[in-house]
């Protein structure tokens, strides 16, 4: 099993280089705080908040996966050059249909050089 790196609040990190490393490899989930059961619900996962990630042949974001708890909901894969071979924020929007009472969303992203990174969990209330 690969090591899963988790986001650390970069405001608590002293060295700028470490902030850059943590932020650009971390997936961030953006979505509404509530959803309606059975209706399509958009969940955007963006790589990095303040810092951009490389898009080089040997160093790029290969995939972003969205989970509800331990259940895999969706996955997007990328190839080098998807972002024009320039530093950027890889971003993908997944449209899911919530059926339970709540969603416990977590995203994983795989960097070809620095492994798997996990987002901060996001809880979404699902109304009838």
Residue frames as a rotation matrix with the C-alpha (Angstrom) as fourth column:
UNK 1
0.584 0.812 0.000 0.00
0.812 -0.584 0.000 0.00
0.000 0.000 -1.000 0.00
UNK 2
-0.172 -0.679 0.714 1.46
0.593 -0.650 -0.475 3.39
0.787 0.342 0.514 -0.93
UNK 3
-0.653 -0.091 -0.752 1.99
0.685 -0.494 -0.536 6.10
-0.323 -0.865 0.384 1.64
UNK 4
0.248 0.765 0.594 -0.87
0.827 -0.486 0.280 8.59
0.504 0.422 -0.754 1.66
UNK 5
-0.836 -0.542 -0.082 0.26
0.527 -0.753 -0.394 12.15
0.152 -0.373 0.915 2.27
UNK 6
0.226 0.954 -0.197 -2.28
0.973 -0.211 0.096 14.43
0.050 -0.214 -0.976 3.95
UNK 7
0.164 -0.065 0.984 -2.74
0.314 -0.942 -0.115 18.16
0.935 0.328 -0.134 3.70
UNK 8
-0.164 -0.254 -0.953 -1.29
0.973 -0.202 -0.114 20.25
-0.164 -0.946 0.281 6.51
UNK 9
0.869 0.489 -0.083 -2.45
0.478 -0.870 -0.122 23.82
-0.132 0.067 -0.989 7.03
UNK 10
0.178 -0.884 0.433 0.36
0.829 -0.103 -0.550 25.73
0.530 0.456 0.714 5.33
UNK 11
0.554 0.038 0.832 -0.15
-0.256 -0.943 0.214 28.71
0.792 -0.332 -0.512 7.65
UNK 12
0.921 -0.198 0.336 1.49
-0.291 0.225 0.930 26.56
-0.259 -0.954 0.150 10.34
UNK 13
0.599 -0.733 0.321 4.51
0.794 0.595 -0.123 25.71
-0.101 0.329 0.939 8.13
UNK 14
0.450 -0.483 -0.751 7.57
0.166 -0.781 0.602 27.92
-0.877 -0.396 -0.271 8.45
UNK 15
-0.581 -0.812 -0.054 9.53
0.062 -0.111 0.992 27.33
-0.811 0.573 0.115 5.24
UNK 16
0.049 0.596 -0.801 8.09
-0.783 -0.475 -0.402 28.65
-0.620 0.647 0.443 1.96
UNK 17
-0.589 -0.331 -0.737 9.49
-0.751 0.560 0.349 25.68
0.298 0.759 -0.579 -0.01
UNK 18
-0.963 0.268 0.039 7.60
0.220 0.858 -0.464 23.26
-0.158 -0.438 -0.885 2.26
UNK 19
-0.231 0.913 -0.337 4.38
-0.201 -0.384 -0.901 25.31
-0.952 -0.141 0.272 1.87
UNK 20
-0.134 0.082 -0.988 4.77
-0.977 -0.175 0.119 25.09
-0.164 0.981 0.103 -1.91
UNK 21
-0.875 -0.295 -0.384 5.37
-0.369 0.920 0.134 21.32
0.314 0.259 -0.913 -1.77
UNK 22
-0.791 0.609 0.061 2.36
0.324 0.502 -0.802 20.62
-0.519 -0.615 -0.594 0.46
UNK 23
-0.125 0.819 -0.560 -0.11
-0.335 -0.566 -0.753 22.98
-0.934 0.093 0.345 -1.22
UNK 24
-0.209 0.037 -0.977 0.56
-0.968 -0.151 0.202 22.12
-0.140 0.988 0.068 -4.86
UNK 25
-0.874 -0.139 -0.466 0.21
-0.243 0.955 0.170 18.37
0.421 0.262 -0.868 -4.20
UNK 26
-0.822 0.569 0.024 -2.97
0.186 0.308 -0.933 18.61
-0.539 -0.762 -0.359 -2.13
UNK 27
-0.604 0.717 0.349 -6.44
0.498 -0.002 0.867 18.17
0.622 0.698 -0.356 -3.64
UNK 28
-0.910 0.391 -0.138 -9.08
-0.142 -0.607 -0.782 20.65
-0.389 -0.692 0.608 -2.46
UNK 29
-0.532 0.807 0.255 -12.79
0.843 0.479 0.244 19.81
0.075 0.345 -0.936 -2.64
UNK 30
-0.916 0.334 -0.222 -15.19
-0.308 -0.940 -0.146 22.61
-0.257 -0.065 0.964 -3.64
UNK 31
-0.601 0.795 -0.085 -18.94
0.455 0.427 0.781 21.97
0.658 0.431 -0.618 -3.42
UNK 32
-0.002 0.710 0.704 -22.14
-0.555 -0.586 0.590 23.15
0.832 -0.389 0.395 -1.75
UNK 33
-0.795 -0.322 0.513 -22.64
-0.598 0.277 -0.752 22.15
0.100 -0.905 -0.413 1.89
UNK 34
-0.267 0.754 0.601 -25.97
-0.257 0.545 -0.798 20.48
-0.929 -0.368 0.048 1.16
UNK 35
-0.920 0.019 -0.392 -27.48
-0.375 0.258 0.891 18.41
0.118 0.966 -0.230 -1.63
UNK 36
0.083 0.983 0.163 -30.90
-0.946 0.130 -0.297 17.01
-0.313 -0.129 0.941 -2.54
UNK 37
-0.339 -0.167 0.926 -31.29
-0.162 0.980 0.117 13.23
-0.927 -0.110 -0.359 -2.56
UNK 38
0.197 0.395 0.898 -31.42
0.678 0.607 -0.415 11.91
-0.708 0.690 -0.148 -6.13
UNK 39
0.985 0.126 -0.121 -30.48
0.015 -0.753 -0.658 15.21
-0.174 0.646 -0.743 -7.79
UNK 40
0.429 -0.878 0.210 -27.19
0.694 0.171 -0.699 15.71
0.578 0.446 0.683 -9.61
UNK 41
0.936 -0.229 -0.269 -24.58
0.090 -0.582 0.808 17.34
-0.341 -0.780 -0.524 -7.37
UNK 42
0.679 -0.714 0.170 -21.37
0.066 -0.171 -0.983 18.98
0.731 0.679 -0.069 -8.64
UNK 43
0.825 -0.551 -0.127 -18.12
0.173 0.033 0.984 18.36
-0.538 -0.834 0.122 -6.76
UNK 44
0.786 -0.616 0.048 -14.99
-0.195 -0.321 -0.927 20.10
0.586 0.719 -0.373 -8.05
UNK 45
0.710 -0.685 -0.164 -11.54
0.501 0.328 0.801 18.91
-0.495 -0.651 0.576 -7.02
UNK 46
0.863 -0.467 0.192 -8.72
-0.205 -0.672 -0.712 21.39
0.461 0.575 -0.676 -7.63
UNK 47
0.454 -0.801 -0.391 -5.05
0.860 0.509 -0.045 20.62
0.235 -0.316 0.919 -7.16
UNK 48
-0.643 -0.753 -0.137 -3.36
0.751 -0.585 -0.306 23.25
0.150 -0.300 0.942 -5.05
UNK 49
0.493 0.765 -0.414 -4.86
0.828 -0.559 -0.047 26.32
-0.267 -0.320 -0.909 -3.50
UNK 50
0.709 -0.307 -0.634 -2.08
-0.183 -0.949 0.256 28.90
-0.681 -0.065 -0.730 -3.68
UNK 51
-0.276 -0.941 -0.196 0.63
-0.613 0.015 0.790 27.06
-0.740 0.338 -0.581 -5.61
UNK 52
0.615 0.452 -0.646 0.51
-0.788 0.318 -0.528 25.45
-0.033 0.833 0.552 -9.07
UNK 53
0.380 -0.429 0.820 1.80
-0.070 0.870 0.488 21.98
-0.922 -0.243 0.301 -9.96
UNK 54
-0.545 -0.655 -0.524 4.18
-0.613 -0.115 0.782 21.11
-0.572 0.747 -0.338 -12.83
UNK 55
0.719 0.668 0.191 2.90
-0.295 0.542 -0.787 19.41
-0.629 0.510 0.587 -15.98
UNK 56
-0.105 -0.874 -0.474 6.16
-0.971 -0.013 0.238 17.82
-0.214 0.486 -0.847 -17.13
UNK 57
0.117 0.103 -0.988 6.71
-0.629 0.777 0.007 14.45
0.768 0.621 0.156 -18.81
UNK 58
-0.366 -0.374 -0.852 8.08
0.324 0.807 -0.494 12.94
0.872 -0.457 -0.174 -15.58
UNK 59
-0.860 0.087 -0.502 6.22
0.471 -0.240 -0.849 15.07
-0.194 -0.967 0.165 -13.00
UNK 60
-0.676 0.720 0.156 2.49
-0.463 -0.580 0.670 15.66
0.573 0.381 0.726 -13.32
UNK 61
-0.400 0.665 0.630 -0.84
-0.669 0.258 -0.697 14.87
-0.626 -0.701 0.342 -11.65
UNK 62
-0.977 -0.038 -0.210 -1.83
-0.173 0.716 0.676 11.51
0.125 0.697 -0.706 -13.12
UNK 63
-0.358 0.897 -0.258 -5.22
0.476 0.413 0.777 11.09
0.803 0.156 -0.575 -11.45
UNK 64
-0.777 0.309 0.549 -7.82
-0.614 -0.561 -0.555 12.54
0.136 -0.768 0.625 -9.12
UNK 65
-0.558 0.577 -0.596 -10.23
0.375 0.816 0.440 10.18
0.740 0.022 -0.672 -7.35
UNK 66
-0.422 0.532 0.734 -13.32
-0.779 -0.627 0.006 11.10
0.463 -0.570 0.679 -5.35
UNK 67
-0.732 0.154 -0.664 -14.56
0.372 0.907 -0.200 8.91
0.571 -0.393 -0.721 -2.47
UNK 68
0.206 0.748 0.630 -17.64
-0.677 -0.356 0.644 8.89
0.706 -0.560 0.433 -0.25
UNK 69
0.654 -0.149 0.741 -16.10
-0.601 0.493 0.630 7.32
-0.459 -0.857 0.233 2.84
UNK 70
-0.318 -0.791 0.523 -14.48
-0.259 0.603 0.754 4.15
-0.912 0.104 -0.397 1.52
UNK 71
0.350 0.538 0.767 -16.63
0.623 0.478 -0.620 4.01
-0.700 0.694 -0.168 -1.62
UNK 72
-0.778 -0.623 -0.086 -14.97
0.293 -0.480 0.827 5.19
-0.556 0.618 0.556 -4.82
UNK 73
0.264 0.922 -0.282 -17.38
0.194 -0.337 -0.921 7.52
-0.945 0.188 -0.268 -6.67
UNK 74
0.993 0.061 0.100 -15.38
0.113 -0.279 -0.954 8.80
-0.030 0.958 -0.284 -9.62
UNK 75
0.165 -0.984 -0.064 -11.90
0.420 0.012 0.907 9.12
-0.892 -0.176 0.416 -11.08
UNK 76
0.982 -0.007 -0.189 -10.27
-0.167 -0.501 -0.849 11.30
-0.088 0.865 -0.493 -13.72
UNK 77
0.322 -0.923 0.211 -6.91
0.679 0.381 0.628 10.51
-0.660 -0.059 0.749 -15.29
UNK 78
0.839 -0.171 -0.517 -4.51
-0.384 -0.859 -0.338 12.88
-0.386 0.482 -0.786 -17.01
UNK 79
0.576 -0.743 0.341 -1.53
0.818 0.517 -0.254 12.48
0.013 0.426 0.905 -19.30
UNK 80
-0.228 -0.698 -0.679 1.50
0.569 -0.662 0.489 14.76
-0.790 -0.275 0.548 -19.36
UNK 81
-0.960 -0.167 0.227 0.76
0.281 -0.578 0.766 17.85
0.003 0.799 0.602 -21.41
UNK 82
-0.101 0.995 -0.003 -2.94
0.972 0.099 0.215 18.03
0.214 0.019 -0.977 -20.47
UNK 83
0.623 0.292 -0.726 -2.22
0.571 -0.804 0.167 21.43
-0.535 -0.518 -0.667 -18.93
UNK 84
0.966 -0.203 0.157 -0.06
0.009 -0.586 -0.810 22.62
0.257 0.785 -0.564 -21.82
UNK 85
0.271 -0.908 -0.318 3.22
0.815 0.392 -0.426 21.57
0.512 -0.144 0.847 -20.16
UNK 86
-0.357 -0.326 0.875 2.94
-0.162 -0.901 -0.402 24.60
0.920 -0.286 0.269 -17.86
UNK 87
-0.941 0.050 -0.333 2.52
0.337 0.196 -0.921 24.85
0.019 -0.979 -0.202 -14.10
UNK 88
-0.457 0.864 0.212 -1.19
-0.503 -0.448 0.739 24.98
0.733 0.231 0.639 -13.39
UNK 89
-0.542 0.436 0.718 -4.00
-0.663 0.304 -0.684 23.79
-0.517 -0.847 0.124 -11.14
UNK 90
-0.877 0.355 -0.325 -5.35
0.051 0.739 0.671 20.49
0.478 0.572 -0.666 -12.42
UNK 91
-0.652 0.734 0.190 -9.12
-0.568 -0.307 -0.764 20.65
-0.502 -0.606 0.617 -11.84
UNK 92
-0.845 0.456 -0.281 -12.02
0.087 0.634 0.769 18.31
0.528 0.625 -0.575 -12.48
UNK 93
-0.461 0.786 0.412 -15.75
-0.873 -0.317 -0.370 18.49
-0.160 -0.530 0.833 -11.72
UNK 94
-0.958 0.229 -0.173 -17.56
0.205 0.968 0.146 15.27
0.200 0.104 -0.974 -10.92
UNK 95
-0.329 0.922 0.203 -21.37
-0.878 -0.378 0.294 15.17
0.347 -0.082 0.934 -11.11
UNK 96
-0.954 -0.018 -0.299 -22.73
0.096 0.927 -0.362 12.62
0.284 -0.374 -0.883 -8.67
UNK 97
-0.029 0.992 0.123 -26.21
-0.380 -0.125 0.916 11.65
0.924 -0.020 0.381 -7.48
UNK 98
-0.857 -0.327 0.398 -26.33
-0.470 0.182 -0.864 11.42
0.210 -0.927 -0.310 -3.65
UNK 99
-0.094 0.841 -0.532 -28.72
-0.157 0.515 0.843 8.79
0.983 0.163 0.084 -2.30
UNK 100
-0.270 -0.062 -0.961 -27.89
0.830 0.492 -0.265 8.55
0.489 -0.869 -0.082 1.43
UNK 101
0.723 0.554 -0.412 -28.40
0.690 -0.566 0.451 10.99
0.017 -0.611 -0.792 4.31
UNK 102
0.738 -0.542 -0.401 -24.94
-0.398 -0.831 0.390 12.55
-0.544 -0.128 -0.829 3.98
UNK 103
0.796 -0.603 -0.043 -21.76
0.222 0.358 -0.907 12.44
0.563 0.713 0.419 1.96
UNK 104
0.699 -0.706 -0.115 -18.31
-0.032 -0.191 0.981 12.14
-0.714 -0.682 -0.156 3.53
UNK 105
0.966 -0.237 0.099 -16.21
0.101 -0.003 -0.995 13.29
0.236 0.972 0.021 0.59
UNK 106
0.352 -0.935 -0.052 -12.46
-0.131 -0.104 0.986 12.76
-0.927 -0.340 -0.159 0.34
UNK 107
0.943 -0.129 -0.307 -10.28
-0.310 -0.002 -0.951 13.20
0.123 0.992 -0.042 -2.73
UNK 108
0.348 -0.896 0.277 -7.01
0.300 0.386 0.872 11.47
-0.888 -0.220 0.403 -3.54
UNK 109
0.884 -0.189 -0.428 -4.58
-0.467 -0.412 -0.782 12.72
-0.028 0.891 -0.453 -6.16
UNK 110
0.630 -0.697 0.342 -1.59
0.547 0.711 0.442 10.89
-0.551 -0.092 0.829 -7.56
UNK 111
0.673 -0.573 -0.467 1.58
-0.692 -0.710 -0.127 12.81
-0.259 0.409 -0.875 -8.46
UNK 112
0.891 -0.307 -0.335 3.96
0.024 0.768 -0.640 10.76
0.454 0.563 0.691 -10.60
UNK 113
-0.076 -0.991 0.114 6.92
-0.057 -0.109 -0.992 11.99
0.995 -0.082 -0.048 -8.54
UNK 114
-0.754 -0.249 0.609 5.52
-0.525 -0.328 -0.785 12.45
0.395 -0.911 0.117 -5.01
UNK 115
-0.934 0.271 -0.231 2.83
0.334 0.892 -0.304 9.79
0.124 -0.361 -0.924 -4.62
UNK 116
-0.114 0.993 0.000 -0.72
0.706 0.081 0.704 9.87
0.699 0.080 -0.710 -3.28
UNK 117
-0.985 -0.111 0.135 -2.14
0.003 -0.784 -0.621 12.96
0.175 -0.611 0.772 -1.56
UNK 118
-0.318 0.908 -0.275 -5.42
0.904 0.377 0.201 13.16
0.286 -0.185 -0.940 0.37
UNK 119
-0.315 0.323 0.892 -7.74
-0.022 -0.942 0.334 16.13
0.949 0.086 0.304 0.80
UNK 120
-0.930 0.250 0.270 -9.31
-0.316 -0.165 -0.934 17.36
-0.189 -0.954 0.232 3.99
UNK 121
-0.673 0.727 0.133 -12.68
0.739 0.662 0.122 15.53
0.001 0.181 -0.984 4.32
UNK 122
-0.856 0.512 0.066 -15.84
-0.499 -0.853 0.150 17.48
0.133 0.096 0.986 3.43
UNK 123
-0.729 0.678 0.096 -19.23
0.536 0.653 -0.535 16.53
-0.425 -0.338 -0.840 4.85
UNK 124
-0.847 0.529 -0.048 -22.36
-0.410 -0.592 0.694 17.29
0.339 0.608 0.718 2.82
UNK 125
-0.566 0.753 0.335 -25.87
-0.166 0.294 -0.941 17.01
-0.807 -0.589 -0.041 4.24
UNK 126
-0.948 0.312 -0.068 -28.35
0.015 0.257 0.966 15.29
0.319 0.915 -0.249 1.89
UNK 127
-0.581 0.810 0.085 -31.99
-0.537 -0.303 -0.788 16.37
-0.612 -0.503 0.610 2.20
UNK 128
-0.370 0.564 0.739 -35.00
0.540 0.777 -0.323 14.37
-0.756 0.280 -0.592 0.97
